[in-house]
Amino acid sequence: MSTGVFAGRKSGAQQVVKRHGAWWLSLGVGLLFPVMGSVADGRGYGRLNQKERRPVTIADAIRMTRIGNDFASGAEPRKEIAEVSPDGRKFAIVLRRGNLERNTNEYSLLVWRSDEIESSRPPTSVLTMSSSSNREGIRQVKWLADNETVVFLGEHPGELQQLYRLNTRTRVLQRISSHISNLISYSMTPDGTSFAFVAEEPVKSLWNQQTLRSGFLLGETQHIFGVLAGKTGGEFLGRKQLFWQSRGRRERRMVTNGIIDNTGSKVSVSPNGRYVLLSTRVSEIPEVWKEYADVWVHGQAVHAPGPGEASWLERFEWIDSRTGQSRFLIDSPLRGIPFARTRWAADGSSVVVSDVYLPLESTSGQERERKKTRPFAVEVKIPSGEVIEITDERLRIIGWDTRRNITTFENEEPDDRGSGSKVYFRKDGGVWRKTGPLSERRQSPEIFLEQDMNTPPRIVTISRVTHEKTVLFDLNPQFRQLKFGREEEIGWKLGDGTVVKGGLYYPVGYRPGVRYPLVIQTHAFRPDQFWIDGPWTTAFAAQPLAGKGIMVLQTDESYEDHNSVRETDREVARLETAIDYLDEKGLIDPKHVGIIGFSRTCLYVKYLLTHSSHPFAAASVADGMDAGYFQYLLMASQYDRTYANEGINGGPPWGSSLSAWLRRSPGFNIEKVQTPLRIFAEDPFTALGEWEWHAVLVRMGKPVEMVMMKDGDHILQKPWERMVSQQGNVDWFAFWLKGEEDPDPAKAEQYARWRKMRSQLEAARNSK
């Protein structure tokens, strides 16, 4: 059932060399990771000889070394990124980078000794693994109580993701789960004897002896993608399942009251192994939940799901590992999917949870108002369910020293203390009160990523005693060979005076007074992040576009008035005024503007192409909603998507609100599109969602191209898929905005297609 693998051969797993004054660590997969590099200046690597450097490419972005779990829009500023051993003497960090040759992502687990940081000794590479799927090769690393064993979810190419145990001293790797599907999350007792895990529902065919004879009855919540695939289960189509396993025994399925979805990462086992705590999605929303002031909670409660459907609201429930009995921890919602956290008492007798709303029943007056408007951190006794309030400040639990009855919280929102600062509470006489910081003889250093818009990320350590900072790890010293476009934060005003922020990437070799072509990248902006491609790995290519002499604007979107007719009007105004602002500044050529939509912002891009008076020379969309009728039908079994389309278009697409759909929905206004459009579909299901636009534009003889991958992720992971999406966009915008073609012979057919599109577009314009 389990296999032992020796993972510590020096010839592959660990070789340390010194080059040009910096330590490098060979990780046995043909890659060199920097261990100690020289510190970059405040402008990244701007002091190097320009003649010796070249512009950034998509290959550079794919091969960029990142923190292992940093798949989305970047780590929080000053958020600690290391997993520290219980005694504080060691810490582990996972790194990853793409391997274009193998189409894999390579992962490395590095371990430092806390007392060797100031001596600049290199870390120990204890393990390398690679993933050929959309999943991480090493993730959710946790130390056991012996301070030398770590457990984690991992996989090798072509394998399912399972639970592993690694002794960091002997380098012996052991797989400790053999489940028939991928594990999503887990939690283990400190001694490693018992664990709970959430796994994908196994894939099953819709067709069996019975359904072949009588047909398959489509239920009210049947997903069209499952119908077309002829199956249920798996990562996308199935619901998640909870299991319990103890050493020497078989896994046992545990039944929950709520629905476990991809949010099953909040599973938590009590230290004594008696209870399992996790969050589950709510199907039947209590009427009283409509009173909560939280926009997310209120909106979900008002537009409740139908029979058999699940809302996105969650609440905690706990399960007795011996009896399998499940109960709600607190019968009230969590503040949001990614927020709530938990910490157990050492004896498992109670648990502290943060970011949870408290029940409104049996309350009135000021107390009821307080509970309607504020999430709490509370201690809950197990199994009695007694709730002891700790605070209604917006804090996130990160530690509980039950020996001294002190809980440690992290400040969630910036204030005079700064984001990420610590807040402490002590329990005295059954009451929790704020107290000063912990005073310990031995304190592990603070480990976090330091970066900004123009400074690539590096791992930095700050002593909790002396507060001295040390650059521990320069993740990408190869960037010294590259030319980066300078990014600066800009702001422009809307008609009502609201200031909108964004990040402007100047073209490499920028010359004042020259008007440059512009590409707008939508869907997030953070001035504290170094984004070589953008906030996401799908579609965006900021620095490679800047290297092509194109100005890039990274914009954010507002989350006010979500799922209402005001949403598209507001977002379109933000984008149109951005173009006007840059035009007035003399920075861009307004006739050579391109725009990229991804996920939610595909709606805004398609709305611009069908409703805006601003001309766009080219556009690209990838895996997103568009508030169209065809997508409305495809998502009819997902109440939240249906509700979104109805809200954006002013009601359902029939009766009195049909006219609003005809006027507002981009899909009913495709004939107005005059812009060449590139559509990227991560898989056949995404292609189906984009079929309306592709088919109609083809029928109209307008320039459109859709490229489809086999099984990509929403946020692309595999290098080849990233190359198709991101490099494809670089080529697309360079062609339509600048008339440039890549001389690579392998792309000859691509440019032949595009030149034909251009001729057809010019002919159509000349005929008017």
SULJO-V850290 format. One record per pair of residues at least 12 apart in sequence whose ideal C-beta (glycine too) atoms are under 6 Angstrom apart, sorted by the first residue. I is the first residue (numbers start at 1). J is the second residue. Records with the same first field share a line. If there is no record, write none. Layout:
BEGIN
I->J + J
END
This chain:
BEGIN
1->178
2->174 + 175 + 176
3->175
4->172 + 174
5->173
7->127 + 171 + 173
8->171
12->28
13->28 + 125
14->125
16->122
22->36 + 37
23->35 + 36 + 122
25->122 + 125
27->108 + 125 + 128
28->128
29->106 + 128
33->65
34->474 + 477
35->122
36->120
37->474 + 477
39->471
40->455
43->454
44->454 + 455 + 456 + 484
45->479 + 480
48->480
53->481 + 482 + 483
55->483 + 508 + 547
56->482 + 543 + 544 + 547
57->544
58->544 + 726 + 727
61->532 + 533
62->98 + 100 + 719 + 722
63->97 + 98
64->476 + 532
65->95 + 97 + 475 + 476
66->96
67->81
68->94 + 95 + 96 + 107
69->139
71->715
72->715
73->524 + 535
74->529
75->449
77->528
78->420 + 448
79->420
80->447 + 448
81->448 + 449
82->447
83->141
84->444
85->143 + 147
86->143 + 145 + 147
87->147
88->442 + 444
89->114
90->111 + 113
91->112
92->111 + 141
93->110
94->107 + 109 + 138
95->108
98->719
100->719
103->718 + 719 + 720
104->130 + 132
105->131
106->130
107->129 + 137 + 138
108->125 + 128
109->126 + 127 + 138
110->123 + 125
111->123 + 124 + 126 + 168
114->444
117->461
126->168
127->166
129->154
130->157
131->155
132->157
134->713 + 717
135->161
137->154
138->152 + 154
139->153
140->152 + 153
144->192
145->190 + 191
148->168 + 169
149->167
150->166
151->165 + 188
152->164
153->183
160->182
161->182 + 183
162->175 + 177 + 183
163->176 + 177 + 183 + 186
179->199
180->202
181->199 + 200 + 202
182->200
183->197 + 199
184->198 + 240 + 264
185->198 + 264 + 265 + 267
187->267 + 268 + 269
189->269 + 273
190->271
193->247
194->246 + 273
195->245
196->244 + 267 + 269 + 276
197->243
198->240 + 242 + 260 + 264 + 267
199->241
200->234 + 235 + 238
201->233 + 238 + 239 + 241
202->233
203->231 + 233 + 234
204->232 + 233
205->231
206->230
221->308 + 309 + 637
222->637
223->637
224->634
225->685
239->259
240->260 + 264
242->254 + 256
244->321
254->319 + 324
256->280 + 326
257->317 + 326
258->280 + 281 + 282
259->280 + 281 + 310
260->280
261->281
263->337
266->278 + 279
268->342
270->344 + 348
271->344 + 346 + 348
272->348
274->321 + 348
275->318 + 382
276->319 + 321
277->318 + 342
279->314 + 316
280->317
281->310 + 314
282->311 + 313
283->310
285->301 + 304 + 311
288->360
289->301
290->302
291->360 + 372
292->357 + 372
293->372 + 373
296->336
297->333
300->312 + 313
303->643
305->639
306->639
309->639
313->333
314->334
315->333
316->329
329->380
331->359
332->357 + 358 + 359
333->357
334->356
335->355 + 375
339->355
340->355
341->354 + 396 + 397
343->397 + 400
345->402
346->402
350->379 + 381 + 382
351->380
352->379 + 397 + 400 + 407
354->377 + 396 + 397
355->375
357->375
358->371 + 376
374->392
376->392
377->390 + 391 + 395
378->390
390->425 + 432
394->412 + 413
395->409 + 423
396->410 + 412
397->409
398->410
405->426 + 427
406->424 + 426
407->425
408->422 + 424
409->423
411->423
424->437
443->464
445->461 + 463
446->462
447->461
451->530
452->528
453->487 + 527
454->487
456->476 + 479 + 530
457->475 + 530
458->471 + 474 + 475
459->472 + 473
483->508
484->543
485->505 + 506 + 507 + 508 + 546
486->506
487->503 + 505
488->504
489->503 + 527
490->502 + 504
492->577 + 578 + 581
494->573 + 577
500->574
502->525 + 553 + 554 + 555
503->525 + 554
504->553
505->542 + 546 + 552
507->546 + 549 + 551
508->546 + 547
515->588 + 589
516->551 + 588
517->550 + 589 + 592 + 737 + 738
518->551 + 588 + 593
519->545 + 550 + 552 + 594 + 733
520->553 + 595
521->534 + 540 + 554 + 596
522->555 + 597 + 601
523->598 + 601
524->556
525->554 + 556
536->715
537->715 + 716 + 722
538->598 + 622 + 715 + 716 + 725
539->596 + 598 + 622 + 725 + 729
541->726 + 729 + 730
544->730
545->730
548->734
551->588
557->571
563->644 + 647
564->647
565->650
568->607
571->604
572->607 + 608
576->614
579->593 + 614
592->617 + 737
593->616 + 617
594->617 + 618 + 733 + 737
595->616 + 619
596->620
597->621 + 624
598->622
599->624
602->621 + 624 + 626
603->625 + 626 + 627
605->619 + 621
606->626 + 666
607->666
609->673 + 675
610->666 + 669 + 672
616->675
617->736 + 737
618->676 + 733 + 736
619->675 + 677
620->678 + 729
621->679
622->680
623->682 + 686 + 714
626->666
627->645 + 648 + 649 + 665
628->665 + 667 + 692
629->653 + 667
630->692
631->689
632->645
634->689
649->661 + 664 + 665
667->692
670->696
676->703 + 736
677->704
678->705 + 732
679->694 + 706
680->707 + 725
681->708
682->709 + 712
683->711 + 712
687->708
694->706
703->757 + 761
709->721
735->754
END
